């Protein structure tokens, strides 16, 4: 812990991205529409029956955000 606090470093906790959703989400949508935010490369949709594969792919780093549809 001493290494973390040495040299004026600080530990900061953030809950849910520390953003204002009403401002941030429209910006993300605009970035996606402009081709500046590669959402399609960050997510993968899985059928509910493949939920174990979704967890395995996430754990292996194959997908950043697995989405399971029911």
C-alpha distances in whole Angstrom, upper triangle without the diagonal:
4,5,5,7,9,12,13,11,11,10,14,16,19,22,25,24,25,28,32,33,37,36,34,36,39,37,36,39,41,39,40,43,43,41,38,36,37,36,39,36,33,35,37,39,40,43,42,43,41,37,36,37,35,32,32,33,29,27,29,28,32,32,29,31,33,36,38,41,43
4,5,5,6,10,11,10,11,12,15,18,21,24,27,27,26,30,33,35,39,38,35,38,41,39,38,41,43,40,41,45,45,43,40,38,39,38,41,39,36,38,40,42,43,46,45,47,44,41,40,40,38,35,35,36,33,31,32,31,35,35,32,34,37,39,41,45,47
4,6,5,8,10,9,11,11,15,18,21,24,27,25,26,29,33,35,38,37,34,36,39,37,36,40,41,38,39,43,42,40,37,35,36,36,39,36,33,36,38,41,42,45,44,45,43,40,38,38,37,34,34,34,31,29,30,29,32,32,30,32,35,38,40,43,46
4,6,8,9,6,7,8,11,14,17,20,23,22,22,25,29,31,34,33,30,33,36,34,33,36,37,35,36,40,39,38,34,32,33,33,36,33,31,33,35,38,39,42,41,43,40,37,36,36,34,32,32,32,29,27,28,27,30,30,27,29,32,35,37,41,43
4,7,6,5,6,8,11,14,18,21,24,23,22,26,29,31,35,33,31,34,37,35,34,38,39,36,38,41,41,40,36,34,35,36,38,36,33,35,38,41,42,45,44,46,43,40,39,40,37,35,35,35,32,30,32,30,34,33,30,32,35,37,40,43,45
4,6,6,9,11,15,18,21,25,27,26,25,28,32,34,37,36,33,36,39,36,36,40,40,38,40,43,42,41,37,36,37,37,40,38,35,38,40,43,44,47,47,49,46,43,42,42,40,37,37,37,34,32,33,32,35,35,32,34,37,40,43,46,48
4,6,9,12,15,19,22,25,28,26,25,28,31,34,37,35,33,36,38,35,35,39,39,37,39,42,41,40,36,35,36,37,40,38,35,38,41,44,45,48,48,50,47,44,44,43,41,39,39,38,35,34,35,33,36,36,33,35,38,41,44,47,49
4,6,10,13,16,19,23,25,23,22,25,28,31,34,32,30,33,36,33,33,37,37,35,37,40,39,38,35,34,35,36,39,37,34,37,40,43,44,47,47,49,46,44,43,43,40,38,39,38,35,34,35,33,36,35,32,34,37,39,42,45,48
4,7,10,13,16,20,22,20,20,23,26,29,31,30,28,30,33,31,30,34,35,32,34,38,37,36,32,31,32,33,36,33,31,33,36,39,41,44,43,45,43,40,39,39,36,34,35,34,31,30,31,29,32,32,28,30,33,36,39,42,44
4,6,10,13,16,19,18,17,20,23,26,29,27,26,28,31,29,29,32,33,31,33,36,36,35,32,30,31,31,34,33,30,32,35,37,39,42,41,43,41,38,38,38,35,33,34,33,30,29,30,28,32,31,27,29,32,34,37,39,42
4,7,10,13,16,15,15,18,22,24,27,26,24,27,30,28,27,31,32,30,32,35,35,34,31,29,30,29,32,31,27,29,32,34,36,39,38,40,38,34,34,34,32,29,31,30,27,26,28,26,29,28,25,26,29,31,33,36,38
4,7,10,13,12,11,15,18,20,23,23,21,23,26,25,24,28,29,27,29,32,32,32,28,26,28,27,30,29,26,27,30,32,34,37,36,38,36,33,33,33,30,28,30,29,26,25,27,25,28,27,23,24,27,29,31,34,36
4,7,10,10,9,13,16,18,22,21,19,21,25,24,23,26,28,27,28,31,32,31,28,25,27,25,28,27,24,25,28,30,31,34,33,35,33,30,30,31,28,26,28,27,23,23,26,24,27,25,21,21,24,26,28,31,33
4,7,6,6,10,13,15,18,18,16,18,21,20,19,23,24,23,24,28,28,28,25,22,24,22,26,25,21,23,26,27,29,31,30,33,31,28,29,29,26,24,26,26,22,22,25,23,25,23,19,19,22,23,26,28,30
4,6,6,9,12,13,16,17,15,16,20,20,19,21,24,23,24,27,28,28,25,22,24,22,25,24,21,21,24,25,27,29,28,31,29,26,27,28,24,23,25,25,21,22,25,23,25,22,19,18,20,21,23,25,27
4,6,7,10,10,14,14,12,13,16,17,15,18,20,20,20,23,25,24,22,19,20,18,21,21,18,18,21,22,24,26,25,28,27,24,25,26,22,21,24,23,19,21,24,21,23,20,16,15,18,18,20,22,24
4,5,9,9,13,13,10,12,15,14,13,16,18,17,18,22,22,22,19,17,18,17,20,20,17,18,21,23,25,27,27,30,28,26,27,27,23,22,25,24,20,21,24,21,23,20,16,15,18,19,22,24,27
4,7,9,12,12,10,13,16,15,15,18,20,19,21,23,24,24,21,19,21,20,24,24,20,22,25,26,28,31,30,34,32,29,30,31,27,26,29,27,24,25,27,25,26,23,20,19,22,23,25,27,29
4,6,9,8,7,9,12,12,12,15,16,16,18,20,21,22,19,17,20,18,22,23,20,21,24,25,28,30,30,34,32,30,31,31,27,27,30,28,25,26,29,26,27,24,20,19,22,22,25,26,29
4,6,6,6,8,10,11,12,14,16,16,18,20,21,22,20,18,21,20,23,24,22,22,25,26,29,31,31,35,33,31,33,33,29,29,32,30,27,29,31,28,29,26,22,21,24,23,26,27,29
4,5,5,5,8,10,10,12,14,15,16,18,19,21,19,17,19,17,20,22,19,20,23,23,26,28,28,31,30,28,30,30,27,27,30,28,25,27,30,27,27,24,20,19,21,20,23,23,25
4,6,6,7,9,11,12,13,15,16,17,19,21,20,18,21,19,22,24,22,22,25,25,28,30,30,34,33,31,33,33,29,30,33,31,28,31,33,30,30,27,24,22,24,22,25,25,27
4,6,6,7,9,11,11,13,15,16,17,19,17,16,19,18,21,23,21,22,25,26,29,31,32,35,34,32,35,34,30,31,33,31,28,31,33,30,30,26,23,22,24,24,27,27,29
4,6,5,6,9,10,11,12,14,15,17,15,13,16,15,18,20,18,19,22,23,26,29,29,33,31,29,31,31,27,28,30,28,25,28,29,26,26,23,20,18,21,21,24,25,27
4,5,5,6,9,10,11,12,14,15,14,12,14,13,16,18,16,16,19,20,23,26,26,30,29,27,29,29,25,26,28,26,24,26,28,25,25,21,18,17,19,18,21,22,24
4,5,5,6,9,10,10,12,14,13,12,15,14,17,19,18,18,21,22,26,28,29,32,31,30,32,31,28,29,31,29,27,30,31,28,27,24,21,19,22,21,24,24,26
4,5,5,6,9,10,10,12,11,10,13,13,16,18,17,18,22,23,26,29,30,34,32,30,33,32,28,29,31,28,26,29,30,26,26,23,20,19,22,22,25,25,28
4,5,5,6,9,10,10,9,7,10,9,13,14,13,14,18,19,23,26,27,30,28,27,29,28,24,25,27,25,22,25,26,23,23,19,17,16,18,18,22,22,25
4,5,5,6,9,10,10,8,11,10,12,15,14,15,18,19,22,25,26,30,28,27,30,28,25,26,28,26,24,27,28,25,24,20,18,17,19,18,21,21,24
4,5,5,6,9,8,9,12,12,14,17,16,18,21,22,26,28,30,33,31,30,33,31,28,30,31,28,27,30,30,27,26,23,21,20,22,21,25,25,28
4,5,5,6,5,5,9,10,13,14,14,16,19,21,25,28,29,32,30,29,32,30,26,28,29,26,24,28,28,24,23,21,18,18,21,21,24,25,28
4,5,5,6,5,7,7,9,11,12,13,16,18,21,24,26,29,27,27,29,27,24,26,27,24,22,26,26,22,21,18,16,16,18,18,21,22,25
4,5,8,8,10,10,12,14,15,16,18,20,24,26,28,31,29,29,32,30,26,29,30,27,26,29,29,26,24,21,20,19,21,20,24,23,27
4,6,8,10,12,13,15,16,18,21,22,26,29,31,34,32,32,34,32,29,31,32,28,27,30,30,27,25,23,21,21,23,23,26,27,30
4,6,7,9,10,12,13,15,18,20,24,27,29,32,30,29,31,29,26,28,29,25,24,27,27,23,22,20,18,19,21,21,25,25,29
4,6,9,11,12,13,15,19,21,25,28,30,33,30,30,31,29,26,27,28,25,23,26,26,22,21,19,17,18,21,21,25,26,30
4,6,9,9,9,12,15,18,21,25,27,29,27,26,28,26,22,24,25,22,20,23,23,19,18,16,14,14,17,18,21,23,26
4,5,5,7,9,12,15,19,22,24,27,24,23,25,23,20,21,22,19,18,21,20,17,15,13,12,12,15,16,19,21,24
4,5,5,6,10,12,16,19,21,23,21,20,22,20,17,19,20,17,16,19,19,16,14,11,10,10,12,12,16,17,21
4,6,6,8,10,14,17,19,22,19,19,21,19,16,18,19,16,15,19,18,16,13,11,10,10,11,12,15,16,20
4,6,8,11,14,18,20,22,19,19,20,18,15,17,17,14,13,17,16,13,10,8,8,9,11,13,16,18,21
4,7,10,13,17,19,21,18,17,19,16,13,15,16,12,11,14,14,11,10,6,5,6,8,10,14,16,20
4,7,10,13,15,18,15,14,16,14,11,13,14,11,10,14,14,12,10,6,6,5,6,7,10,12,16
4,7,10,13,14,12,12,14,11,8,11,13,10,10,14,14,12,9,7,8,7,5,6,9,10,14
4,7,9,12,10,10,13,11,8,12,14,11,12,15,16,15,13,10,11,9,6,5,6,7,11
4,6,8,6,7,10,8,6,10,12,11,12,15,16,15,13,11,13,11,7,6,5,6,9
4,5,5,7,10,10,9,12,14,14,15,18,19,19,17,15,17,14,10,9,6,5,7
4,5,5,9,10,9,11,14,14,15,17,19,20,18,16,18,15,11,9,6,6,5
4,6,8,9,10,12,13,14,16,18,19,20,18,17,19,17,13,12,9,9,9
4,6,5,6,9,10,11,13,14,15,17,15,14,16,15,11,11,8,10,10
4,5,5,6,9,10,11,12,14,15,14,13,15,13,9,9,7,9,10
4,5,5,6,9,10,11,12,14,14,13,15,14,11,12,10,13,14
4,5,5,6,8,10,10,12,11,11,13,13,10,11,10,13,15
4,5,5,6,9,10,11,9,8,10,9,6,8,8,11,13
4,6,5,6,9,10,10,9,11,10,8,10,10,13,15
4,5,5,6,9,9,9,12,12,10,13,13,16,18
4,5,5,6,5,6,9,10,8,11,12,16,18
4,5,5,6,5,6,7,7,10,12,16,18
4,5,8,8,9,11,10,14,15,19,21
4,6,8,10,12,12,15,17,20,23
4,5,7,10,11,14,16,20,23
4,7,9,9,13,15,18,21
4,6,6,10,12,16,19
4,7,10,13,16,20
4,6,10,13,16
4,7,10,13
4,6,10
4,7
4
